[in-house]
Amino acid sequence: KLSFGPPLTLGYTSRGEFLDIQLDTPFQEPMIDRLNEVLPDGFHVQQGKPVFGKAASVSSQINLACYEVELGPDYAISTEKTFAVLAQPSILVRRVKNDEINEIDVRDSILNIELRQGTGVHLLYMELALGNRGFVRPDEILSTCFGLSTQEILPLKICRTALMVSTGGSRLSPFEVSS
């Protein structure tokens, strides 16, 4: 039985996803090597750990996603603009569901935004809440907060760099909190 973590938006890449696998036999480290031998190119299991009994699934505990967006020289996003986004008390995003348009305040879902220097490019780094605190997608931030059009957003490389558990002011790997 497989249970996958939070879904990844179509077109995004990722450096670390989580899934729960229910096995008929007890977990053993060599299972990771055997699984990696048969996975398609580009997929690799890095770590595994047993979760016993009726413990909550690893995936259900994840409530924070980190993203990096590669920005080319034509994108006018500055450090000042990222500070301005974080200073806003409310950020309304328009979402369409069942032919109905809703405006949703996603400000509480935006935990951090930073402009970072990558290798020859600027990276827009975002920490976004998942689960009970609501959610917001990076493309919604790019359009609503930075004014980018769909045509400007589509060619951008957006990578989910981490999935974490934010609890009591700490940010932990799901492996650090599962039992």
Summary of the structure (lengths in Angstrom):
residues: 179
radius of gyration: 18.3
end to end distance: 18.4
largest distance: 53.9
contacts: 435
relative contact order: 0.23
helix: 24%
strand: 32%
